[in-house]
Structures are given as structure tokens and as C-alpha cells.
């Protein structure tokens, strides 16, 4: 093959690569703009509002994401993977088991509280689907469900390891294997109820809630309510 032919054959591949890079960059840009729109306008924001906030048109978003649920899935995968990195890193950074649980709970609450609108938009997967481990199977086309289930699976493994060390004498109990998923369900339910509460003197601070939840997880509610 001569040089001219080689250049001719390589040109279409080069254009295709540049076009694919452009699409990927544009996809990420639209996701970031949608993230800002949801943060500002709320979890029930429409595609039209998202497009207007991004200073583009609805057809652009439909072209890249198909529909609003497609956008939610893509944005959910992005945000939940950020949760995953931050929460897991917080847990791994602590050697003490109770401190690791506290760090993970705190990181989870901080990320959710940073943007409740975004949190509720991307965690639209039913809690029961995540907690019983069917999210990835039931919603095979849903990126956010898969990311959320992967996140919960990894956190479950880390919590299981930590709680086994904390209560080594009872680690052989069959029921203890159910605890990590149940613990995640409690943290998620308590955190979401807390996010929805309007500010008041009765509403605990993030630090107070993290402290209480960690105590419930590690020692039980009876131990944390003793004088």
C-alpha cells in the first residue's frame, strides 16, 4: 500500500474519532449543565427547564439521552459513582471500626445534604429494589439503578468487614449477614427523612445525626439512650 492510499484510508477513521470525542465531550457538558439545573430547580424539573437552563434546546437533550429517564439514568450514574468514591474512601481512611462507620455515615449525609434536589432526582430507584439486591437485574437498562446497587454492594462488603471485627465473638451468627443491608436501609431512610424536614430547633444537625446513626449501628439504640 502506497503512502497516498494509507492517508486516504486513515482519514475517515480520524474524522470518526474526532466526532466521537466531540460527542463524548458534549455528553459530559450536557450532564454537568443538567446537574446544575436539577440542583437549582428541583427534582421535578422538566426537560424544557433543564434545556433552558443549559441555554440549549430540548431536542439536543433528547438526541443525547433519549428522554428524561435516560438523562436521569446517566446523571444518576455520575452522581452515585461520586458517592461511591467518597463514602468508600471515608471508610477505608479509618482503622477503628466505629470511626470507619461514623466516617461513612457522615460522608453519605454530607453528599446528600450538599444538594437534596440532586439526591432525590438520582435516587429515584425504589429503596426495596436496591435493598433486596434486584436493582441491577430488575432495571437492566437503568444506569443509575446499576450504579446504586454497585454502591450499596461495595458499602455492604465494607460494613460487613468492619462489623465482623467489632463483634468478632458473634461473627459466626447467620443473622449477622443480614445486618449490613439492613443498616444501609436505616441510614438511607433516616437520611432522607432528615433531608425533608424543614429547619427547626428539633431538627438535628448533620453532625448530631451522624453521631446518633453511628451509635445505633455499632451499639444499638438502647446503648445510645442511656443517661
N, CA and C atoms as a LAMMPS dump frame, in Angstrom:
ITEM: TIMESTEP
0
ITEM: NUMBER OF ATOMS
681
ITEM: BOX BOUNDS ff ff ff
-5.0000000000000000e+02 5.0000000000000000e+02
-5.0000000000000000e+02 5.0000000000000000e+02
-5.0000000000000000e+02 5.0000000000000000e+02
ITEM: ATOMS id mol type element x y z
1 1 1 N 0.856 -1.199 0
2 1 2 C 0 0 0
3 1 3 C 0.888 1.243 0
4 2 1 N 0.622 2.167 -0.958
5 2 2 C 1.47 3.355 -1.005
6 2 3 C 1.005 4.393 0.01
7 3 1 N 1.802 5.454 0.18
8 3 2 C 1.54 6.483 1.196
9 3 3 C 0.213 7.179 0.95
10 4 1 N -0.111 7.463 -0.309
11 4 2 C -1.351 8.15 -0.646
12 4 3 C -2.56 7.327 -0.218
13 5 1 N -2.491 6.028 -0.498
14 5 2 C -3.602 5.149 -0.125
15 5 3 C -3.738 5.069 1.39
16 6 1 N -2.589 4.985 2.085
17 6 2 C -2.633 4.926 3.546
18 6 3 C -3.295 6.164 4.133
19 7 1 N -2.936 7.353 3.628
20 7 2 C -3.529 8.593 4.107
21 7 3 C -5.021 8.632 3.818
22 8 1 N -5.414 8.155 2.632
23 8 2 C -6.823 8.162 2.243
24 8 3 C -7.642 7.249 3.169
25 9 1 N -7.067 6.075 3.481
26 9 2 C -7.787 5.132 4.333
27 9 3 C -7.881 5.613 5.775
28 10 1 N -6.867 6.357 6.228
29 10 2 C -6.842 6.79 7.622
30 10 3 C -7.772 7.968 7.885
31 11 1 N -8.09 8.739 6.836
32 11 2 C -8.881 9.953 7.023
33 11 3 C -10.259 9.703 7.635
34 12 1 N -11.035 8.742 7.109
35 12 2 C -12.359 8.513 7.712
36 12 3 C -12.272 8.117 9.182
37 13 1 N -11.274 7.277 9.53
38 13 2 C -11.113 6.879 10.912
39 13 3 C -10.782 8.075 11.796
40 14 1 N -9.975 8.989 11.281
41 14 2 C -9.635 10.18 12.038
42 14 3 C -10.84 11.054 12.278
43 15 1 N -11.669 11.226 11.235
44 15 2 C -12.887 12.034 11.397
45 15 3 C -13.838 11.367 12.38
46 16 1 N -13.958 10.061 12.289
47 16 2 C -14.844 9.331 13.198
48 16 3 C -14.382 9.476 14.644
49 17 1 N -13.065 9.399 14.845
50 17 2 C -12.523 9.526 16.196
51 17 3 C -12.766 10.919 16.752
52 18 1 N -12.573 11.94 15.879
53 18 2 C -12.805 13.313 16.329
54 18 3 C -14.279 13.527 16.651
55 19 1 N -15.168 12.966 15.833
56 19 2 C -16.607 13.116 16.057
57 19 3 C -17.013 12.422 17.357
58 20 1 N -16.444 11.246 17.607
59 20 2 C -16.757 10.514 18.831
60 20 3 C -16.258 11.277 20.052
61 21 1 N -15.079 11.867 19.947
62 21 2 C -14.54 12.673 21.051
63 21 3 C -15.423 13.884 21.31
64 22 1 N -15.907 14.495 20.213
65 22 2 C -16.807 15.646 20.347
66 22 3 C -18.096 15.237 21.04
67 23 1 N -18.671 14.109 20.628
68 23 2 C -19.917 13.633 21.234
69 23 3 C -19.73 13.329 22.72
70 24 1 N -18.608 12.722 23.068
71 24 2 C -18.339 12.4 24.462
72 24 3 C -18.201 13.663 25.3
73 25 1 N -17.472 14.643 24.766
74 25 2 C -17.292 15.907 25.478
75 25 3 C -18.616 16.635 25.637
76 26 1 N -19.42 16.631 24.58
77 26 2 C -20.717 17.297 24.628
78 26 3 C -21.66 16.592 25.594
79 27 1 N -21.607 15.278 25.613
80 27 2 C -22.415 14.47 26.526
81 27 3 C -22.1 14.85 27.975
82 28 1 N -20.813 14.944 28.31
83 28 2 C -20.398 15.303 29.662
84 28 3 C -20.789 16.735 30.003
85 29 1 N -20.655 17.624 29.022
86 29 2 C -21.025 19.026 29.24
87 29 3 C -22.52 19.137 29.542
88 30 1 N -23.347 18.44 28.765
89 30 2 C -24.799 18.472 28.98
90 30 3 C -25.172 17.878 30.329
91 31 1 N -24.459 16.834 30.752
92 31 2 C -24.712 16.247 32.068
93 31 3 C -24.405 17.242 33.184
94 32 1 N -23.286 17.934 33.065
95 32 2 C -22.91 18.908 34.087
96 32 3 C -23.917 20.048 34.151
97 33 1 N -24.387 20.485 32.996
98 33 2 C -25.385 21.555 32.96
99 33 3 C -26.709 21.078 33.542
100 34 1 N -27.078 19.826 33.26
101 34 2 C -28.307 19.264 33.829
102 34 3 C -28.174 19.137 35.342
103 35 1 N -26.997 18.78 35.797
104 35 2 C -26.764 18.659 37.239
105 35 3 C -27.007 19.999 37.93
106 36 1 N -26.517 21.07 37.335
107 36 2 C -26.727 22.407 37.905
108 36 3 C -28.199 22.796 37.871
109 37 1 N -28.887 22.42 36.794
110 37 2 C -30.309 22.75 36.669
111 37 3 C -31.125 22.035 37.733
112 38 1 N -30.871 20.761 37.929
113 38 2 C -31.603 19.99 38.945
114 38 3 C -31.315 20.554 40.332
115 39 1 N -30.047 20.867 40.592
116 39 2 C -29.663 21.434 41.888
117 39 3 C -30.438 22.716 42.178
118 40 1 N -30.58 23.553 41.168
119 40 2 C -31.234 24.847 41.364
120 40 3 C -32.761 24.762 41.314
121 41 1 N -33.308 23.949 40.397
122 41 2 C -34.741 23.978 40.118
123 41 3 C -35.541 22.872 40.799
124 42 1 N -34.885 21.812 41.255
125 42 2 C -35.586 20.77 41.989
126 42 3 C -35.678 19.453 41.248
127 43 1 N -35.997 18.366 41.971
128 43 2 C -36.013 17.025 41.368
129 43 3 C -37.135 16.805 40.363
130 44 1 N -38.165 17.642 40.376
131 44 2 C -39.275 17.501 39.426
132 44 3 C -39.093 18.378 38.191
133 45 1 N -37.9 18.899 37.989
134 45 2 C -37.618 19.792 36.866
135 45 3 C -37.941 19.104 35.537
136 46 1 N -38.451 19.871 34.592
137 46 2 C -38.793 19.318 33.282
138 46 3 C -37.594 19.373 32.341
139 47 1 N -37.678 18.611 31.26
140 47 2 C -36.614 18.639 30.254
141 47 3 C -36.504 20.03 29.635
142 48 1 N -37.629 20.694 29.464
143 48 2 C -37.61 22.039 28.895
144 48 3 C -36.865 23.003 29.809
145 49 1 N -37.129 22.883 31.125
146 49 2 C -36.438 23.744 32.081
147 49 3 C -34.939 23.451 32.106
148 50 1 N -34.588 22.172 32.02
149 50 2 C -33.175 21.796 32.003
150 50 3 C -32.497 22.373 30.762
151 51 1 N -33.159 22.229 29.607
152 51 2 C -32.602 22.744 28.362
153 51 3 C -32.461 24.262 28.403
154 52 1 N -33.478 24.934 28.916
155 52 2 C -33.422 26.397 29.016
156 52 3 C -32.289 26.835 29.937
157 53 1 N -32.138 26.125 31.048
158 53 2 C -31.08 26.47 31.991
159 53 3 C -29.703 26.269 31.358
160 54 1 N -29.615 25.275 30.467
161 54 2 C -28.349 24.983 29.777
162 54 3 C -28.166 25.849 28.54
163 55 1 N -29.163 26.716 28.255
164 55 2 C -29.13 27.59 27.086
165 55 3 C -29.012 26.786 25.782
166 56 1 N -29.807 25.706 25.728
167 56 2 C -29.886 24.907 24.518
168 56 3 C -31.347 24.52 24.305
169 57 1 N -31.608 23.506 23.5
170 57 2 C -32.988 23.122 23.216
171 57 3 C -33.268 21.697 23.692
172 58 1 N -34.553 21.385 23.877
173 58 2 C -34.93 20.029 24.276
174 58 3 C -34.454 18.97 23.286
175 59 1 N -34.57 19.207 21.966
176 59 2 C -34.106 18.188 21.023
177 59 3 C -32.65 17.781 21.221
178 60 1 N -31.825 18.722 21.679
179 60 2 C -30.422 18.387 21.926
180 60 3 C -30.329 17.34 23.032
181 61 1 N -31.065 17.573 24.122
182 61 2 C -31.04 16.607 25.221
183 61 3 C -31.658 15.281 24.807
184 62 1 N -32.733 15.33 24.025
185 62 2 C -33.348 14.082 23.563
186 62 3 C -32.396 13.314 22.646
187 63 1 N -31.625 14.048 21.856
188 63 2 C -30.693 13.401 20.939
189 63 3 C -29.595 12.653 21.696
190 64 1 N -29.162 13.213 22.808
191 64 2 C -28.074 12.591 23.555
192 64 3 C -28.553 11.583 24.604
193 65 1 N -29.761 11.772 25.136
194 65 2 C -30.197 10.932 26.262
195 65 3 C -31.514 10.185 26.024
196 66 1 N -32.167 10.432 24.916
197 66 2 C -33.397 9.73 24.592
198 66 3 C -34.625 10.363 25.194
199 67 1 N -34.686 10.458 26.512
200 67 2 C -35.805 11.089 27.204
201 67 3 C -35.346 11.487 28.605
202 68 1 N -36.285 11.972 29.421
203 68 2 C -35.911 12.435 30.748
204 68 3 C -35.377 11.3 31.608
205 69 1 N -35.953 10.114 31.461
206 69 2 C -35.477 8.997 32.264
207 69 3 C -34.064 8.591 31.847
208 70 1 N -33.776 8.693 30.548
209 70 2 C -32.419 8.418 30.091
210 70 3 C -31.425 9.398 30.68
211 71 1 N -31.84 10.662 30.769
212 71 2 C -30.987 11.679 31.383
213 71 3 C -30.808 11.382 32.868
214 72 1 N -31.896 11.011 33.541
215 72 2 C -31.81 10.699 34.962
216 72 3 C -30.842 9.533 35.205
217 73 1 N -30.895 8.533 34.338
218 73 2 C -30.024 7.371 34.491
219 73 3 C -28.551 7.763 34.34
220 74 1 N -28.269 8.543 33.308
221 74 2 C -26.883 8.95 33.064
222 74 3 C -26.372 9.856 34.177
223 75 1 N -27.21 10.805 34.599
224 75 2 C -26.815 11.711 35.674
225 75 3 C -26.704 10.951 36.987
226 76 1 N -27.619 10.003 37.189
227 76 2 C -27.573 9.198 38.401
228 76 3 C -26.291 8.399 38.502
229 77 1 N -25.869 7.797 37.395
230 77 2 C -24.629 7.028 37.401
231 77 3 C -23.445 7.915 37.764
232 78 1 N -23.422 9.133 37.229
233 78 2 C -22.329 10.067 37.523
234 78 3 C -22.305 10.432 39.006
235 79 1 N -23.458 10.819 39.555
236 79 2 C -23.537 11.291 40.934
237 79 3 C -23.32 10.147 41.924
238 80 1 N -23.938 9.003 41.658
239 80 2 C -23.816 7.872 42.58
240 80 3 C -22.392 7.339 42.614
241 81 1 N -21.713 7.362 41.492
242 81 2 C -20.307 6.938 41.487
243 81 3 C -19.445 7.89 42.306
244 82 1 N -19.824 9.165 42.339
245 82 2 C -19.131 10.122 43.196
246 82 3 C -19.388 9.771 44.664
247 83 1 N -20.65 9.45 44.995
248 83 2 C -20.982 8.98 46.344
249 83 3 C -20.109 7.778 46.701
250 84 1 N -20.042 6.864 45.768
251 84 2 C -19.318 5.611 45.996
252 84 3 C -17.864 5.883 46.353
253 85 1 N -17.215 6.727 45.583
254 85 2 C -15.801 7.038 45.84
255 85 3 C -15.615 7.703 47.197
256 86 1 N -16.456 8.682 47.492
257 86 2 C -16.3 9.462 48.722
258 86 3 C -16.596 8.638 49.972
259 87 1 N -17.677 7.864 49.933
260 87 2 C -18.077 7.09 51.113
261 87 3 C -17.095 5.956 51.375
262 88 1 N -16.719 5.238 50.333
263 88 2 C -15.764 4.146 50.498
264 88 3 C -14.417 4.675 50.973
265 89 1 N -13.962 5.773 50.396
266 89 2 C -12.687 6.37 50.818
267 89 3 C -12.729 6.778 52.283
268 90 1 N -13.867 7.335 52.72
269 90 2 C -14.011 7.748 54.117
270 90 3 C -13.894 6.549 55.047
271 91 1 N -14.526 5.434 54.669
272 91 2 C -14.462 4.24 55.496
273 91 3 C -13.084 3.62 55.545
274 92 1 N -12.409 3.613 54.411
275 92 2 C -11.074 2.999 54.343
276 92 3 C -10.011 3.835 55.054
277 93 1 N -10.295 5.117 55.24
278 93 2 C -9.309 6.011 55.856
279 93 3 C -9.206 5.823 57.364
280 94 1 N -10.142 5.085 57.956
281 94 2 C -10.153 4.891 59.407
282 94 3 C -9.807 3.451 59.763
283 95 1 N -8.945 3.31 60.78
284 95 2 C -8.567 1.972 61.233
285 95 3 C -9.556 1.427 62.257
286 96 1 N -10.063 2.31 63.107
287 96 2 C -11.024 1.905 64.124
288 96 3 C -12.39 1.652 63.487
289 97 1 N -13.04 0.538 63.853
290 97 2 C -14.28 0.138 63.196
291 97 3 C -15.399 1.155 63.4
292 98 1 N -15.604 1.594 64.635
293 98 2 C -16.665 2.568 64.904
294 98 3 C -16.386 3.887 64.188
295 99 1 N -15.121 4.287 64.15
296 99 2 C -14.749 5.522 63.456
297 99 3 C -14.994 5.404 61.955
298 100 1 N -14.758 4.21 61.416
299 100 2 C -14.995 3.99 59.992
300 100 3 C -16.487 4.103 59.67
301 101 1 N -17.329 3.519 60.513
302 101 2 C -18.774 3.624 60.315
303 101 3 C -19.216 5.085 60.385
304 102 1 N -18.691 5.809 61.366
305 102 2 C -19.033 7.218 61.524
306 102 3 C -18.603 8.03 60.299
307 103 1 N -17.418 7.759 59.79
308 103 2 C -16.912 8.482 58.615
309 103 3 C -17.776 8.212 57.394
310 104 1 N -18.202 6.97 57.223
311 104 2 C -19.031 6.612 56.074
312 104 3 C -20.403 7.262 56.158
313 105 1 N -21.014 7.213 57.34
314 105 2 C -22.328 7.835 57.533
315 105 3 C -22.234 9.334 57.302
316 106 1 N -21.196 9.954 57.854
317 106 2 C -21.016 11.403 57.696
318 106 3 C -20.84 11.782 56.23
319 107 1 N -20.016 11.033 55.509
320 107 2 C -19.791 11.319 54.092
321 107 3 C -21.085 11.189 53.296
322 108 1 N -21.858 10.162 53.58
323 108 2 C -23.126 9.955 52.882
324 108 3 C -24.071 11.133 53.121
325 109 1 N -24.216 11.533 54.389
326 109 2 C -25.116 12.634 54.72
327 109 3 C -24.629 13.954 54.13
328 110 1 N -23.325 14.177 54.154
329 110 2 C -22.775 15.416 53.599
330 110 3 C -23.063 15.523 52.105
331 111 1 N -22.861 14.436 51.381
332 111 2 C -23.097 14.449 49.945
333 111 3 C -24.571 14.677 49.631
334 112 1 N -25.446 14.026 50.391
335 112 2 C -26.885 14.201 50.167
336 112 3 C -27.326 15.619 50.529
337 113 1 N -26.824 16.119 51.658
338 113 2 C -27.216 17.458 52.112
339 113 3 C -26.662 18.558 51.225
340 114 1 N -25.572 18.282 50.519
341 114 2 C -24.985 19.276 49.63
342 114 3 C -25.947 19.687 48.527
343 115 1 N -26.811 18.74 48.1
344 115 2 C -27.844 19.054 47.111
345 115 3 C -28.989 18.049 47.241
346 116 1 N -29.932 18.3 48.152
347 116 2 C -31.084 17.402 48.289
348 116 3 C -31.838 17.235 46.975
349 117 1 N -31.953 18.307 46.195
350 117 2 C -32.652 18.22 44.911
351 117 3 C -32.004 17.175 44
352 118 1 N -30.697 17.234 43.904
353 118 2 C -29.965 16.291 43.056
354 118 3 C -30.057 14.877 43.626
355 119 1 N -29.939 14.764 44.941
356 119 2 C -30.013 13.462 45.589
357 119 3 C -31.331 12.766 45.267
358 120 1 N -32.447 13.475 45.433
359 120 2 C -33.749 12.849 45.199
360 120 3 C -33.998 12.594 43.709
361 121 1 N -33.392 13.4 42.857
362 121 2 C -33.542 13.191 41.415
363 121 3 C -32.871 11.894 40.982
364 122 1 N -31.677 11.633 41.498
365 122 2 C -30.908 10.479 41.003
366 122 3 C -31.151 9.19 41.778
367 123 1 N -31.79 9.274 42.95
368 123 2 C -32.071 8.053 43.719
369 123 3 C -33.534 7.669 43.59
370 124 1 N -34.074 7.85 42.399
371 124 2 C -35.48 7.519 42.165
372 124 3 C -35.737 6.022 42.149
373 125 1 N -34.684 5.188 42.115
374 125 2 C -34.855 3.745 42.191
375 125 3 C -35.528 3.404 43.508
376 126 1 N -36.586 2.585 43.486
377 126 2 C -37.264 2.222 44.738
378 126 3 C -36.287 1.616 45.738
379 127 1 N -36.313 2.064 47.012
380 127 2 C -35.383 1.524 48.01
381 127 3 C -35.429 0.013 48.118
382 128 1 N -36.645 -0.574 47.986
383 128 2 C -36.742 -2.026 48.135
384 128 3 C -35.986 -2.76 47.035
385 129 1 N -35.915 -2.154 45.847
386 129 2 C -35.188 -2.796 44.748
387 129 3 C -33.697 -2.823 45.034
388 130 1 N -33.216 -1.761 45.659
389 130 2 C -31.797 -1.694 45.993
390 130 3 C -31.482 -2.608 47.167
391 131 1 N -32.344 -2.571 48.189
392 131 2 C -32.052 -3.308 49.408
393 131 3 C -32.131 -4.812 49.221
394 132 1 N -32.993 -5.274 48.308
395 132 2 C -33.061 -6.72 48.122
396 132 3 C -32.136 -7.212 47.011
397 133 1 N -31.334 -6.278 46.476
398 133 2 C -30.308 -6.675 45.521
399 133 3 C -30.807 -6.922 44.123
400 134 1 N -32.035 -6.474 43.789
401 134 2 C -32.577 -6.747 42.461
402 134 3 C -32.438 -5.57 41.512
403 135 1 N -31.887 -4.459 41.994
404 135 2 C -31.856 -3.271 41.139
405 135 3 C -31.15 -3.539 39.826
406 136 1 N -29.987 -4.166 39.897
407 136 2 C -29.235 -4.428 38.679
408 136 3 C -29.955 -5.376 37.749
409 137 1 N -30.723 -6.339 38.315
410 137 2 C -31.418 -7.321 37.487
411 137 3 C -32.756 -6.79 36.985
412 138 1 N -33.465 -6.095 37.859
413 138 2 C -34.807 -5.636 37.512
414 138 3 C -34.781 -4.489 36.521
415 139 1 N -33.771 -3.642 36.649
416 139 2 C -33.683 -2.463 35.793
417 139 3 C -32.414 -2.562 34.951
418 140 1 N -32.38 -3.559 34.087
419 140 2 C -31.144 -3.838 33.353
420 140 3 C -30.717 -2.682 32.462
421 141 1 N -31.665 -1.827 32.036
422 141 2 C -31.311 -0.721 31.161
423 141 3 C -31.045 0.561 31.935
424 142 1 N -31.149 0.511 33.266
425 142 2 C -31.05 1.709 34.076
426 142 3 C -29.65 1.839 34.661
427 143 1 N -28.874 2.792 34.127
428 143 2 C -27.514 3.003 34.605
429 143 3 C -27.485 3.371 36.078
430 144 1 N -28.424 4.242 36.507
431 144 2 C -28.404 4.707 37.88
432 144 3 C -28.75 3.59 38.84
433 145 1 N -29.681 2.697 38.463
434 145 2 C -30.014 1.565 39.319
435 145 3 C -28.808 0.654 39.477
436 146 1 N -28.1 0.413 38.378
437 146 2 C -26.912 -0.422 38.454
438 146 3 C -25.831 0.215 39.294
439 147 1 N -25.625 1.519 39.126
440 147 2 C -24.606 2.227 39.914
441 147 3 C -24.981 2.237 41.388
442 148 1 N -26.287 2.455 41.674
443 148 2 C -26.735 2.488 43.059
444 148 3 C -26.569 1.122 43.705
445 149 1 N -26.904 0.075 42.971
446 149 2 C -26.757 -1.269 43.523
447 149 3 C -25.278 -1.606 43.733
448 150 1 N -24.417 -1.233 42.776
449 150 2 C -22.977 -1.464 42.931
450 150 3 C -22.444 -0.729 44.168
451 151 1 N -22.915 0.506 44.355
452 151 2 C -22.516 1.315 45.503
453 151 3 C -22.913 0.615 46.8
454 152 1 N -24.174 0.165 46.867
455 152 2 C -24.641 -0.494 48.072
456 152 3 C -23.922 -1.818 48.31
457 153 1 N -23.614 -2.539 47.237
458 153 2 C -22.9 -3.803 47.387
459 153 3 C -21.505 -3.57 47.981
460 154 1 N -20.814 -2.553 47.473
461 154 2 C -19.465 -2.284 47.963
462 154 3 C -19.486 -1.799 49.404
463 155 1 N -20.438 -0.917 49.721
464 155 2 C -20.552 -0.435 51.1
465 155 3 C -20.94 -1.586 52.027
466 156 1 N -21.833 -2.461 51.558
467 156 2 C -22.229 -3.624 52.356
468 156 3 C -21.023 -4.473 52.715
469 157 1 N -20.158 -4.714 51.728
470 157 2 C -18.961 -5.506 51.976
471 157 3 C -18.051 -4.863 53.005
472 158 1 N -17.885 -3.545 52.896
473 158 2 C -17.005 -2.844 53.821
474 158 3 C -17.601 -2.832 55.228
475 159 1 N -18.907 -2.585 55.335
476 159 2 C -19.566 -2.587 56.64
477 159 3 C -19.499 -3.976 57.27
478 160 1 N -19.72 -4.99 56.45
479 160 2 C -19.666 -6.365 56.955
480 160 3 C -18.298 -6.671 57.547
481 161 1 N -17.253 -6.229 56.856
482 161 2 C -15.886 -6.44 57.348
483 161 3 C -15.664 -5.718 58.666
484 162 1 N -16.147 -4.468 58.738
485 162 2 C -15.946 -3.671 59.952
486 162 3 C -16.731 -4.237 61.131
487 163 1 N -17.976 -4.631 60.894
488 163 2 C -18.799 -5.123 61.997
489 163 3 C -18.31 -6.475 62.484
490 164 1 N -17.726 -7.269 61.587
491 164 2 C -17.158 -8.554 61.988
492 164 3 C -15.993 -8.335 62.95
493 165 1 N -15.182 -7.332 62.672
494 165 2 C -14.073 -7.02 63.569
495 165 3 C -14.571 -6.482 64.911
496 166 1 N -15.637 -5.667 64.854
497 166 2 C -16.158 -5.042 66.066
498 166 3 C -16.79 -6.069 66.984
499 167 1 N -17.461 -7.053 66.384
500 167 2 C -18.136 -8.082 67.182
501 167 3 C -17.662 -9.463 66.763
502 168 1 N -16.383 -9.672 66.898
503 168 2 C -15.789 -10.929 66.44
504 168 3 C -16.414 -12.142 67.104
505 169 1 N -16.821 -12.033 68.364
506 169 2 C -17.365 -13.187 69.075
507 169 3 C -18.701 -13.637 68.506
508 170 1 N -19.438 -12.722 67.87
509 170 2 C -20.742 -13.072 67.312
510 170 3 C -20.721 -13.158 65.791
511 171 1 N -19.516 -13.109 65.225
512 171 2 C -19.408 -13.04 63.763
513 171 3 C -19.91 -14.295 63.073
514 172 1 N -19.991 -15.389 63.798
515 172 2 C -20.43 -16.641 63.182
516 172 3 C -21.947 -16.745 63.078
517 173 1 N -22.671 -15.83 63.697
518 173 2 C -24.131 -15.857 63.643
519 173 3 C -24.614 -15.698 62.211
520 174 1 N -25.573 -16.551 61.805
521 174 2 C -26.103 -16.464 60.444
522 174 3 C -26.83 -15.147 60.223
523 175 1 N -27.493 -14.672 61.262
524 175 2 C -28.283 -13.444 61.129
525 175 3 C -27.417 -12.214 60.913
526 176 1 N -26.154 -12.272 61.376
527 176 2 C -25.284 -11.103 61.244
528 176 3 C -25.064 -10.738 59.785
529 177 1 N -25.208 -11.708 58.889
530 177 2 C -25.023 -11.433 57.462
531 177 3 C -26.109 -10.521 56.901
532 178 1 N -27.241 -10.435 57.6
533 178 2 C -28.334 -9.574 57.15
534 178 3 C -28.138 -8.134 57.607
535 179 1 N -27.245 -7.94 58.557
536 179 2 C -27.115 -6.633 59.192
537 179 3 C -26.643 -5.523 58.257
538 180 1 N -25.617 -5.741 57.424
539 180 2 C -25.135 -4.626 56.6
540 180 3 C -26.21 -4.018 55.699
541 181 1 N -27 -4.848 55.012
542 181 2 C -28.056 -4.314 54.143
543 181 3 C -29.123 -3.596 54.964
544 182 1 N -29.454 -4.186 56.11
545 182 2 C -30.444 -3.544 56.975
546 182 3 C -29.919 -2.198 57.476
547 183 1 N -28.631 -2.156 57.796
548 183 2 C -28.022 -0.913 58.265
549 183 3 C -28.084 0.169 57.196
550 184 1 N -27.792 -0.204 55.95
551 184 2 C -27.845 0.758 54.853
552 184 3 C -29.261 1.274 54.661
553 185 1 N -30.244 0.375 54.789
554 185 2 C -31.628 0.802 54.665
555 185 3 C -32.004 1.816 55.727
556 186 1 N -31.517 1.601 56.951
557 186 2 C -31.816 2.533 58.03
558 186 3 C -31.162 3.886 57.782
559 187 1 N -29.897 3.874 57.371
560 187 2 C -29.193 5.132 57.113
561 187 3 C -29.88 5.9 55.985
562 188 1 N -30.235 5.192 54.933
563 188 2 C -30.89 5.856 53.804
564 188 3 C -32.248 6.422 54.218
565 189 1 N -33.052 5.62 54.913
566 189 2 C -34.389 6.071 55.314
567 189 3 C -34.313 7.253 56.28
568 190 1 N -33.415 7.147 57.266
569 190 2 C -33.269 8.238 58.236
570 190 3 C -32.736 9.498 57.563
571 191 1 N -31.761 9.315 56.684
572 191 2 C -31.185 10.463 55.992
573 191 3 C -32.192 11.168 55.11
574 192 1 N -33.003 10.417 54.402
575 192 2 C -33.99 11.035 53.508
576 192 3 C -35.101 11.734 54.296
577 193 1 N -35.501 11.142 55.413
578 193 2 C -36.489 11.81 56.262
579 193 3 C -35.918 13.107 56.82
580 194 1 N -34.659 13.053 57.215
581 194 2 C -33.981 14.242 57.744
582 194 3 C -33.86 15.329 56.679
583 195 1 N -33.532 14.948 55.432
584 195 2 C -33.416 15.921 54.353
585 195 3 C -34.729 16.644 54.11
586 196 1 N -35.84 15.928 54.283
587 196 2 C -37.158 16.512 54.001
588 196 3 C -37.671 17.387 55.141
589 197 1 N -37.073 17.276 56.293
590 197 2 C -37.53 18.069 57.434
591 197 3 C -37.165 19.546 57.249
592 198 1 N -38.117 20.444 57.485
593 198 2 C -37.776 21.878 57.424
594 198 3 C -36.896 22.251 58.606
595 199 1 N -36.092 23.291 58.474
596 199 2 C -35.237 23.71 59.586
597 199 3 C -36.058 24.039 60.83
598 200 1 N -35.617 23.573 61.962
599 200 2 C -36.272 23.861 63.245
600 200 3 C -35.316 23.496 64.363
601 201 1 N -35.682 23.875 65.587
602 201 2 C -34.843 23.546 66.731
603 201 3 C -34.826 22.044 66.995
604 202 1 N -35.888 21.356 66.544
605 202 2 C -35.985 19.913 66.768
606 202 3 C -35.19 19.098 65.739
607 203 1 N -34.845 19.73 64.629
608 203 2 C -34.106 19.005 63.596
609 203 3 C -32.642 18.881 63.994
610 204 1 N -32.112 17.652 64.043
611 204 2 C -30.701 17.5 64.419
612 204 3 C -29.774 18.046 63.337
613 205 1 N -28.608 18.468 63.757
614 205 2 C -27.602 18.885 62.787
615 205 3 C -27.052 17.646 62.099
616 206 1 N -26.318 17.865 61.024
617 206 2 C -25.711 16.743 60.323
618 206 3 C -24.786 15.963 61.263
619 207 1 N -24.005 16.682 62.039
620 207 2 C -23.067 16.024 62.956
621 207 3 C -23.81 15.219 64.009
622 208 1 N -24.909 15.779 64.545
623 208 2 C -25.693 15.061 65.554
624 208 3 C -26.319 13.799 64.971
625 209 1 N -26.858 13.911 63.762
626 209 2 C -27.476 12.749 63.132
627 209 3 C -26.445 11.672 62.84
628 210 1 N -25.286 12.063 62.33
629 210 2 C -24.229 11.093 62.042
630 210 3 C -23.789 10.374 63.308
631 211 1 N -23.681 11.119 64.403
632 211 2 C -23.28 10.531 65.682
633 211 3 C -24.319 9.528 66.174
634 212 1 N -25.594 9.92 66.085
635 212 2 C -26.676 9.034 66.534
636 212 3 C -26.747 7.773 65.677
637 213 1 N -26.705 7.945 64.361
638 213 2 C -26.796 6.787 63.473
639 213 3 C -25.637 5.823 63.691
640 214 1 N -24.446 6.368 63.892
641 214 2 C -23.293 5.505 64.136
642 214 3 C -23.473 4.72 65.424
643 215 1 N -23.99 5.388 66.447
644 215 2 C -24.247 4.705 67.716
645 215 3 C -25.284 3.601 67.563
646 216 1 N -26.342 3.881 66.812
647 216 2 C -27.372 2.859 66.589
648 216 3 C -26.786 1.667 65.838
649 217 1 N -25.97 1.96 64.838
650 217 2 C -25.389 0.896 64.032
651 217 3 C -24.42 0.031 64.841
652 218 1 N -23.566 0.674 65.6
653 218 2 C -22.496 -0.058 66.279
654 218 3 C -22.925 -0.667 67.613
655 219 1 N -23.819 0.037 68.33
656 219 2 C -24.115 -0.403 69.697
657 219 3 C -25.599 -0.596 69.994
658 220 1 N -26.471 -0.135 69.104
659 220 2 C -27.899 -0.276 69.346
660 220 3 C -28.489 0.951 69.995
661 221 1 N -29.775 1.144 69.824
662 221 2 C -30.421 2.357 70.33
663 221 3 C -30.46 2.391 71.85
664 222 1 N -30.547 1.22 72.48
665 222 2 C -30.593 1.189 73.943
666 222 3 C -29.321 1.773 74.541
667 223 1 N -28.176 1.42 73.967
668 223 2 C -26.905 1.909 74.486
669 223 3 C -26.763 3.411 74.321
670 224 1 N -27.325 3.958 73.228
671 224 2 C -27.157 5.397 72.955
672 224 3 C -28.153 6.249 73.71
673 225 1 N -29.179 5.649 74.315
674 225 2 C -30.172 6.428 75.06
675 225 3 C -29.961 6.368 76.56
676 226 1 N -28.931 5.649 77.001
677 226 2 C -28.638 5.598 78.426
678 226 3 C -28.116 6.94 78.91
679 227 1 N -28.476 7.287 80.139
680 227 2 C -28.038 8.57 80.709
681 227 3 C -26.533 8.546 80.942
